[in-house]
Amino acid sequence: MQLKPYNAEVVFAADSIVQIAGADIEALKVEAAQNPRRRKRICAHPDSGDRLHEMFIVHERGCYVRPHKHVDKCESLHVIEGTADAVFFHEDGSLRDVVTLGEYRTDGRFFYRVAGPVYHTLLISSPVFVFHETTGGPFRREDTIFAPWAPTEDQPDAVGAFTRRVTEAVAAFKRGRNPES
């Protein structure tokens, strides 16, 4: 497969028939481990202007995904490897829902689709989380709205405190769903 580098975290597939193999995912995992933000993606679409965006993404545990929402776009996620919690928020930052994600043969959900603008993030619980994400294009930076109540990545202490608070809120949310936990 021919790849066109875009930046340190993103490559675009250059072939007209895109094929992803296990070796490609393994290479992506190696590259994510070397990336300062502990993430890497292969975009199966040819460029950011394409109408359909399909991405194979690797995030390592501890990777901060600032809560965000998308204007006029749906997003779906299909788990390939690992576990994470997809956390969905109300506009004020309170928890709306939590989807525990895992591989097909686990107890977790292996797929979700969210329609409309809902703030969301991922809390990675396995050493690595590999997923296939699909959304509408074209990509325009202004169509992604970051939550004003969540810290930016350049605030590591605030990110750590925020992540701890969200992790605790997720645990409480899950306990509330299952009285035996």
C-alpha positions in Angstrom: 0.0 0.0 0.0 1.3 3.4 -0.9 1.0 6.1 1.8 1.2 9.9 1.5 2.4 11.5 4.8 0.3 14.4 5.9 1.8 15.1 9.3 3.4 13.2 12.2 0.0 11.6 13.1 -1.7 11.2 9.7 -1.0 9.4 6.4 -3.4 9.1 3.4 -3.7 6.0 1.4 -2.6 6.7 -2.2 -4.1 3.6 -3.9 -7.4 3.6 -5.7 -8.2 0.3 -4.0 -7.2 0.6 -0.4 -6.4 -2.6 1.5 -5.5 -2.7 5.1 -3.7 -5.8 6.5 -2.7 -6.8 10.0 0.9 -5.8 9.2 -0.3 -2.3 8.4 -2.0 -2.0 11.8 1.1 -3.4 13.6 3.2 -0.7 11.8 0.7 1.9 12.8 1.0 0.8 16.5 4.8 1.1 16.3 4.5 4.6 14.8 1.9 5.7 17.5 4.3 4.6 20.2 7.0 6.9 18.8 4.6 9.8 18.4 4.6 12.4 21.3 0.8 12.4 21.4 0.7 8.5 21.3 -1.6 8.3 18.2 -1.4 7.6 14.5 -3.9 7.1 11.7 -4.2 5.8 8.1 -6.9 7.7 6.2 -8.4 5.4 3.6 -9.8 8.4 1.7 -7.4 10.2 -0.7 -7.5 13.7 1.0 -9.3 15.9 3.5 -11.7 17.1 0.8 -13.3 13.6 0.3 -17.0 13.2 1.1 -16.5 10.0 3.1 -13.7 9.8 5.7 -12.6 6.3 6.8 -9.7 6.1 9.2 -7.8 3.3 10.9 -6.6 4.8 14.2 -4.3 3.8 17.0 -4.4 5.5 20.4 -2.2 4.3 23.3 -3.4 4.3 26.9 -3.0 7.8 28.3 -3.7 9.5 24.9 -5.8 12.6 25.6 -8.7 13.1 23.3 -10.1 16.5 24.1 -13.9 16.4 24.3 -15.3 17.7 21.0 -18.4 17.6 18.8 -18.9 17.8 15.0 -21.1 20.2 13.2 -23.6 18.5 10.9 -21.8 15.2 10.9 -22.4 11.7 12.1 -19.5 9.5 13.4 -19.2 5.8 13.8 -16.5 3.8 15.5 -15.8 0.1 15.1 -13.3 -1.6 17.5 -10.5 -3.6 16.0 -8.4 -4.2 19.1 -8.4 -3.1 22.8 -10.8 -1.5 25.2 -12.0 2.0 25.9 -14.9 4.0 27.2 -16.6 6.3 24.8 -17.8 9.2 27.0 -20.6 11.4 25.8 -21.4 14.7 27.5 -24.2 17.2 27.8 -23.4 20.8 26.8 -22.5 21.7 30.4 -19.9 18.9 30.7 -22.0 16.5 32.8 -22.1 12.9 31.6 -24.8 12.0 29.2 -23.8 8.4 28.4 -20.9 5.9 28.5 -20.3 3.1 26.0 -17.8 0.5 27.1 -16.0 -0.6 24.0 -14.2 -3.8 23.3 -13.5 -6.3 20.6 -16.3 -8.3 19.0 -16.0 -11.3 21.2 -15.9 -9.4 24.5 -18.7 -8.1 26.7 -18.2 -4.5 25.5 -19.9 -2.9 22.5 -17.7 -3.1 19.4 -19.5 -0.4 17.5 -21.3 2.9 18.0 -22.7 5.6 15.8 -23.5 9.1 17.0 -25.7 11.4 15.0 -25.6 15.1 15.5 -23.3 17.3 17.6 -22.6 15.6 20.9 -19.5 16.2 22.9 -17.5 13.0 23.3 -14.1 11.6 24.2 -12.3 8.3 24.6 -10.8 6.9 27.8 -8.4 4.2 26.7 -8.2 1.3 29.2 -6.0 -1.2 27.3 -2.3 -0.6 26.4 -3.4 0.2 22.8 -6.8 0.9 21.2 -7.2 0.3 17.5 -10.4 1.4 15.7 -12.0 2.2 12.4 -13.8 5.5 12.4 -16.1 6.8 9.7 -17.5 10.3 9.3 -18.6 12.7 6.6 -16.2 15.0 4.8 -14.8 17.2 3.8 -12.7 17.9 6.9 -12.8 21.5 8.0 -11.2 22.4 11.3 -14.1 24.8 12.1 -16.6 21.9 12.0 -14.9 20.4 15.1 -15.9 22.3 18.3 -13.9 21.6 21.4 -15.6 21.6 24.8 -14.9 24.9 26.5 -14.9 23.1 29.9 -12.1 20.7 28.9 -8.4 21.7 29.0 -6.2 22.0 25.9 -3.4 19.5 25.4 -0.7 22.1 26.3 -1.9 22.0 30.0 -0.7 18.7 31.2 -1.6 19.2 34.9 -5.1 20.3 34.0 -5.4 17.4 31.5 -4.4 15.0 34.3 -6.9 16.4 36.8 -9.7 16.5 34.1 -9.0 12.9 33.1 -9.1 11.7 36.7 -12.4 13.5 37.3 -14.0 12.0 34.1 -12.6 8.6 35.0 -14.2 8.8 38.5 -17.5 10.1 37.0 -17.5 7.2 34.5 -17.0 4.7 37.3 -19.9 6.2 39.2 -22.1 6.3 36.1 -21.4 2.6 35.5 -22.1 1.7 39.1 -25.4 3.5 38.9 -26.3 1.4 35.8 -25.5 -1.8 37.6 -26.5 -1.9 41.3 -24.3 -5.0 41.9 -21.1 -3.2 41.0 
